[in-house]
Amino acid sequence: MGEADLNELITGCLRQDRKCQKMLYKAFYGFAMGICLRYANNRYEAAEIMNQGYLKVYNSLGKYESSRPFKAWIGRIMMNTSIDYYRSNLKMAYTDDLEKAEHISDDNELPDKRIDYHELLQMIQQLPHGYRTVFNLYAIEGYTHDEIGAMLNISTGTSKSNLFKAREKLKKMIRKAAEITDNLNGTHQTQIVAINAAYLQLSFLNNGIRR
């Protein structure tokens, strides 16, 4: 979508033009849904969060500064809406500040299994809400633990601990998926590699979840 077309849609939305609102919704549907899916338990919840996000988009368009990339602006709203949704509907998986969380290691070895985007998304959706939220903010959105702590009203150590546990659970799910694949293929040996947040982040970047 060109800049002129986008500005025309925004102007129409500011006039409460339903047609323009619908067109703007469709234009960024895939992008917005991709963000919400990472925080939701399923597609139904993601749609609910996304619709709440679009209401905020429409209500905040008057504050949008055209000098900022619109896609990044709408993405931030969807992310914040996702966080607000779960902050009001769940008890975060708070843990005591763990000393081991200060030294998160990527040395654990994993089967060399190429993970499909949808498979990885399903694994992330299986994480407990608190772990999932911290993982998304750190590994995908790129926030620091100090920033995450301020956003979620938790300590820096708790953020690190939740990230550590999220990654441990993901590693177990990846190992299990690899074992199932090996059994189906009748093989018992796989090449061993390490997995880290950068690998998971790259998987999302390559599949268009973060633009």
N, C-alpha and C positions, 0 to 999 in steps of 0.2 A: 504494500500500500504506500502510495506516494505521500509526501508531506502535505501537499495541497488537499488531497482527499481526506487525510487524517484530520487536518484542521477544519475541514468542512463538517466532518462527522462530529467533532468536538463542539463546534458552534451549534449544530443541530441539537445535540444532547443538552447543551446549556439552555436551549429553548424548550426543553422537555419534549422534543420530537421523538415519538415512540419508534418511528422507522429508523432514525439515526441511532437510537439506543440499541435497537436490535442488530443493526449492521456492525456497530462497535463490538457488541457481544460476540457476534460470529467471527469477526476479524481476529480477536485475541482469545477465542475459546480454547484452542489446543494448548496455547502457551499457559493460560491461567489454570486450566485443568491439570496440566503436568506438574505445576507447583503444588497445588492442593492435594494431588494424589500422594505425594511424598509424605504428607503429614496426616493423611486420613487412614482409617482402617480399611476402607473400601471405596468403590466408585460412588456409591450413594452418598456417603458422608462428604466425599470430595466435592460432589455437585452442590451439596448444601452449603459448604464453606465457600465455594466459588461464587454462588449466587449472593451470599452475604457480602463477598468482596466486591462484586459488581455494583451493589447498592452503594457501597462506600465510594467506588469510583465515580458513579454518577453524581453523588452528593458533594464530591471533592473537586470536580472538574474546574470549578471556578478558581481554585487555588493552584491548579497546575500551571507550571512555568514552561512555556514553549522552548526555552533554552535547554531544558532537560530532555533526555530520551524518553519518549512516552512509554515504550515497552518496559524500560527499567522502572519507571514510576508505577505502572500498573502491577508489575511483578512484586514490588515492595509492598503494595497494598494487599496482594493475595497472600504473601508470606505473613504479614502482620495479622491478617484475618485468621489465618490458620493457627497461629500462636494464640491469639485471643480465644478462639473457639475451644482449644484444648485446655487453656489456662482456666477457663470457666467451667469445664466439664470433666476434669480429671484431677486426681491427686498425683502430682509428679512423682516419679520414682526416686525420691530423695534418698540419699545415702549419706553416711558419715564420710567426712573427708578422708580418703584413703591415701596412705603414703605411696602405695604402688601406682596410684593414678598420676603421681608426679613424674613417673618414668614409664609412660606408655610405650610399649615395645612392639615392633613389627617383625620380630624375629621368628614368631610362630610360623611353621611351614604349612602350606596348603597345596592340595592337588591343583595341577595346572588345568583348570577348567574354564573354558571361555563362557562367560555368563551373558545370557541374553538380557536385554534391557528390562523386559517385562518380568523375567525371572528374578532379577535383582530388585525390582520394585516390589514384588510380592514378598521378598525376604525382608525388606525394610518395613513393610506394612505389618509384618509379624512381630516386630520389636515392641516391647512395652512403650506406652505413650511417651514417658519421660525420656527414655533412651533414644527413641526415634526423633524426638524434637531436637535434642542436643546434637545428635548425629547429623541431622539435616542442616542445622545452623552452622556447625563447625566444618563438616566435610564437603558440603555442597554449596552453602551460601558464603562460606569463607570468614565467618566471624571468629573472633578470639574468645577464649574462655572467660576473660574478664567481661567482654561485651555480652556474652550469652548469660552470664550470671546476673548482669544488670537487667537484661530483657526478661528473664524468667524469675527474678527475685530469688536466686539461689547463690551459693558461694562458688567461687572459682574452682575449688577442690571438688565440689559436688558435680560441677559441669564436666570436669576431667574424668571423674569416676564414672559418670553415666556414659561418656563417650567410650571409655575403656570397655565397659560392660556391653555396650551396643556392638562394638567391633568384635568382641569375643563371641557374642551370639551369632553375628553374621558369619564369622569364620566356621562355626559349628554347622550352620545351615549349608554353607558352601561345601564343606567336607561331606556332609550327608548327601547332597545332590551329586557330588562326584562319585561317591560309592554306588549310588543307584545307577548312574550312567555306566560305571565299570561293570556292574553285575549284568546289566542289559547287554553290554557288548562282549561279555565273557572274558574281560581282562581283569587283572589284579595288580597291575603296576601303572603308576602315573608319575609324570615328571613333577618334581616338587619345586614350588616357588613361594615367595612371601607375598602377603597382601597388605596394603596399607591404605590410609585415607586417600592418598593421591590417586591410587588405582581406581578406587570407587568413584572419586570425583571425575576422573577421566572418562569412566564409563558413562556417566550422566552427560558430560559435555558432548561426547561423541554422538549421543542419542537425542540431543536437542532439548534436554530438560532445563538447562540453564543457558539463556541466550543474552 
